[in-house]
Amino acid sequence: MRVADIDREIETARAEGPLKDIVIQPCPALLSDLRVEVNREDPEPATIARIASRDVAMAAALIKVANSPIYARSRPAATVAEAVALLGISQTVSILTGFLLRETIQVKSPLLEHFWETSTRRAYAMGYIARQMYGVNADIAHTCGLFCNVGIPVMLQGIKGYEATLSHALAQTDKTVTEVENEAHRTDHAVVGAIVAKTWRLSPDVAHAVRLHHDFTVLKDHNIPAKVRTLVAMALLAEHLVALHEGVQQHREWDLHGAECLAHLHVSEEEIEHWQDALHEQFTGPAGF
């Protein structure tokens, strides 16, 4: 498999497959404006703060995160500009991406009561893991963690009968969620999530990793870029760390593929224990805003 094949699959699914009529919300204008500024040669924190201040709820969320115990600041941030100065530009954009994603794609199902909380924890975990490794962009990893399962609420909104499919899939012990989804709807949340990532013009590495994050055969496929394979392995490790924190007793994919992902990342069980402790404060902090 090559990334060009993945791109063709995504485009075909969007244009001709069962997803041709599904509504994918466009990237919010605020996030597009943030990216324009961040991609400048010398982005201005003051401009980032002005963009963030255009949405009152988003500004409040950013200040709340900046004033959380994670940052142990002696004097609380009173303005968005102070919050941006404390967090830094890249962390600010990561936080605001999560906020805007949550606001744009609403989840209305008891099956997904803690969906965004878990998604934010996964993103934190992926960003943290990236910072412990050489050559992995933490912002890319954080964004990948946010978007891994975003196809699930989109399918809930746009595909008739999907809620029953999801309920059935979550109760399965011998099939993966994507297998159940494909049997019922000829597509799955990994494909839909990749479409969202492309629609929002995220990094191609993120879109490809979202598409592949349940396909662990790619870990040995050298036609897939190393960065994408690393994100796939990191996504499962992050999912495992979140599951440990949330007290999830069974994690089928980790049981089947966890050792393979650890070997790919060159991570030991001892490191997992240390990372679990290190992430505890973030996981219990402002994960759900």
Secondary structure as GFF3:
##gff-version 3
##sequence-region A 1 289
A	DSSP	alpha_helix	3	15	.	.	.	ID=ss1
A	DSSP	alpha_helix	29	38	.	.	.	ID=ss2
A	DSSP	alpha_helix	45	52	.	.	.	ID=ss3
A	DSSP	alpha_helix	56	66	.	.	.	ID=ss4
A	DSSP	three_ten_helix	69	71	.	.	.	ID=ss5
A	DSSP	alpha_helix	80	87	.	.	.	ID=ss6
A	DSSP	alpha_helix	89	104	.	.	.	ID=ss7
A	DSSP	three_ten_helix	110	112	.	.	.	ID=ss8
A	DSSP	alpha_helix	115	132	.	.	.	ID=ss9
A	DSSP	alpha_helix	138	147	.	.	.	ID=ss10
A	DSSP	alpha_helix	151	158	.	.	.	ID=ss11
A	DSSP	alpha_helix	162	170	.	.	.	ID=ss12
A	DSSP	alpha_helix	177	185	.	.	.	ID=ss13
A	DSSP	alpha_helix	189	199	.	.	.	ID=ss14
A	DSSP	alpha_helix	204	212	.	.	.	ID=ss15
A	DSSP	three_ten_helix	216	220	.	.	.	ID=ss16
A	DSSP	alpha_helix	226	246	.	.	.	ID=ss17
A	DSSP	alpha_helix	252	265	.	.	.	ID=ss18
A	DSSP	alpha_helix	269	283	.	.	.	ID=ss19
###
